Amino acid sequence: MSTLEKQDYFDEWNTFYGRFYPLGSRLDAEFRTSRMLVLAGRSWTNRIEAKLLQETGQTRARWQVLFAIGFAEQPVTMTELCRRVRVQWPTMIRVIEAMERENLLRREDHPDDKRSRYIYLTTEGERVLARIQPVLDDERAKVLSLLSDEDLDTLRTLLERVFTAAIS
């Protein structure tokens, strides 16, 4: 039994699976592939969230916001930040308000649009981001070390295609 079969015991309990998806069919392959995609994403998220919480005290929502701001010119508007992180405004506002209270970022009124505010990383936010990056880099390297550079390119290309299809 492979490591995957030991960890993903789907075939041990899916007694009636064949009623829904004939084994060896395209539907079977699509189901199993999408299931692995979901499980891989959840496993990665759980792994990295636990590690970052332990090492830095920051949740996934927070580090995603820090990177979404830190990777680009500042300031950023709330609308743009929501687009980058792919979350809705009400969810983002709670995260932003908490991070602002902890001095990880600051907001300023937009001079041309009174309904909008600019968001900047503070020095403390940059410091926390600098603590998060090596933890993410180390965990990412551990998980992806079994893939060659060519494998990484292929996987990224395939995932980009799936992502594009899923959002269209």
C-alpha positions as CSV (number, residue, x, y, z in Angstrom):
1,M,0.0,0.0,0.0
2,S,1.4,3.4,-1.0
3,T,1.7,6.3,1.4
4,L,-1.2,8.0,-0.3
5,E,-3.4,5.0,0.1
6,K,-2.5,4.8,3.8
7,Q,-3.4,8.5,4.3
8,D,-6.3,8.7,2.0
9,Y,-8.4,5.6,2.7
10,F,-11.2,6.6,0.4
11,D,-11.2,3.2,-1.4
12,E,-11.7,1.4,1.9
13,W,-15.0,3.1,2.7
14,N,-16.5,4.1,-0.7
15,T,-18.5,0.9,-1.1
16,F,-21.2,2.5,-3.3
17,Y,-18.9,4.9,-5.2
18,G,-19.2,2.8,-8.4
19,R,-22.9,3.5,-8.5
20,F,-22.1,7.2,-9.0
21,Y,-18.8,7.1,-10.9
22,P,-17.9,4.0,-13.0
23,L,-14.3,2.9,-12.2
24,G,-11.9,3.9,-14.9
25,S,-14.2,6.4,-16.5
26,R,-13.5,10.1,-17.2
27,L,-16.0,10.9,-14.4
28,D,-14.1,8.7,-12.0
29,A,-10.8,10.4,-12.9
30,E,-12.3,13.9,-12.6
31,F,-13.9,13.1,-9.2
32,R,-10.6,11.6,-7.9
33,T,-8.5,14.5,-9.2
34,S,-10.8,17.2,-7.8
35,R,-11.0,15.4,-4.5
36,M,-7.1,15.3,-4.3
37,L,-7.1,19.0,-5.3
38,V,-9.4,19.8,-2.3
39,L,-7.5,17.5,0.1
40,A,-4.1,18.9,-0.9
41,G,-5.4,22.5,-0.5
42,R,-6.9,21.8,2.9
43,S,-3.8,19.9,4.1
44,W,-1.5,22.7,3.0
45,T,-3.8,25.3,4.6
46,N,-4.0,23.4,7.9
47,R,-0.2,22.7,7.9
48,I,0.8,26.3,7.3
49,E,-1.8,27.8,9.5
50,A,-0.8,25.7,12.5
51,K,2.9,26.4,11.9
52,L,2.4,30.2,11.4
53,L,0.2,30.5,14.4
54,Q,2.7,28.6,16.5
55,E,5.7,30.5,15.2
56,T,4.3,34.0,14.7
57,G,0.8,34.2,16.3
58,Q,-0.7,35.2,12.9
59,T,-3.6,33.5,11.2
60,R,-3.8,32.8,7.5
61,A,-6.2,35.7,7.0
62,R,-3.6,38.1,8.6
63,W,-0.6,36.8,6.7
64,Q,-2.4,36.9,3.4
65,V,-3.3,40.5,4.0
66,L,0.3,41.4,5.0
67,F,1.6,39.8,1.8
68,A,-1.1,41.3,-0.4
69,I,-0.1,44.7,0.8
70,G,3.6,44.1,1.1
71,F,4.0,42.7,-2.4
72,A,2.9,45.9,-4.1
73,E,3.2,49.6,-4.0
74,Q,1.4,51.2,-1.1
75,P,-1.2,52.3,-0.3
76,V,-3.9,49.9,-1.4
77,T,-7.7,50.5,-1.2
78,M,-10.0,48.0,0.6
79,T,-11.6,47.1,-2.7
80,E,-8.2,46.2,-4.3
81,L,-7.1,44.3,-1.2
82,C,-10.3,42.2,-1.2
83,R,-9.7,41.5,-4.9
84,R,-6.1,40.4,-4.2
85,V,-7.0,38.1,-1.3
86,R,-10.3,37.0,-2.9
87,V,-12.5,37.7,0.1
88,Q,-15.6,39.8,0.5
89,W,-15.5,43.2,2.0
90,P,-17.3,42.4,5.3
91,T,-14.8,39.6,6.1
92,M,-11.9,41.8,5.2
93,I,-13.0,44.8,7.3
94,R,-12.9,42.6,10.5
95,V,-9.4,41.5,9.8
96,I,-8.2,45.0,8.9
97,E,-9.7,46.6,12.0
98,A,-8.1,44.0,14.3
99,M,-4.7,44.4,12.5
100,E,-5.0,48.2,12.8
101,R,-5.6,47.9,16.5
102,E,-2.4,45.9,16.8
103,N,-0.5,48.5,14.8
104,L,0.2,46.1,11.9
105,L,-1.3,48.5,9.4
106,R,-2.9,51.9,9.2
107,R,-5.7,53.5,7.3
108,E,-6.0,57.0,5.9
109,D,-8.8,58.7,4.2
110,H,-8.6,58.7,0.4
111,P,-8.1,62.3,-0.7
112,D,-10.3,61.9,-3.9
113,D,-13.0,59.5,-2.5
114,K,-14.5,60.0,0.9
115,R,-16.0,56.5,0.8
116,S,-12.6,54.9,0.5
117,R,-9.5,54.6,2.7
118,Y,-5.9,53.9,1.9
119,I,-4.2,51.0,3.7
120,Y,-0.5,50.9,4.5
121,L,1.7,48.5,6.4
122,T,3.3,49.9,9.5
123,T,6.8,49.3,10.6
124,E,5.4,46.6,12.9
125,G,3.5,45.0,10.0
126,E,6.7,44.9,8.0
127,R,8.5,43.3,10.9
128,V,5.8,40.6,11.3
129,L,5.8,40.0,7.6
130,A,9.6,39.5,7.8
131,R,9.0,36.8,10.5
132,I,6.3,35.1,8.5
133,Q,8.2,34.8,5.2
134,P,11.0,32.4,6.3
135,V,8.4,30.1,8.0
136,L,6.3,29.9,4.8
137,D,9.4,29.5,2.6
138,D,10.7,26.6,4.8
139,E,7.3,24.8,4.9
140,R,6.8,25.3,1.2
141,A,10.3,23.9,0.5
142,K,9.6,20.8,2.7
143,V,6.3,20.0,0.9
144,L,7.5,20.7,-2.6
145,S,11.0,19.3,-2.3
146,L,9.9,16.0,-4.0
147,L,9.1,18.0,-7.2
148,S,11.7,18.9,-9.8
149,D,11.8,22.4,-11.3
150,E,10.0,21.0,-14.4
151,D,7.3,19.3,-12.1
152,L,6.8,22.7,-10.4
153,D,6.3,24.5,-13.7
154,T,3.9,21.8,-14.9
155,L,1.9,21.7,-11.7
156,R,1.6,25.5,-11.5
157,T,0.5,25.6,-15.1
158,L,-2.1,23.0,-14.5
159,L,-3.4,24.6,-11.3
160,E,-3.6,28.0,-13.1
161,R,-5.8,26.3,-15.8
162,V,-8.0,24.7,-13.2
163,F,-8.2,28.0,-11.2
164,T,-9.1,30.0,-14.4
165,A,-11.8,27.5,-15.3
166,A,-13.2,27.5,-11.7
167,I,-13.6,31.3,-11.5
168,S,-15.1,31.8,-15.0
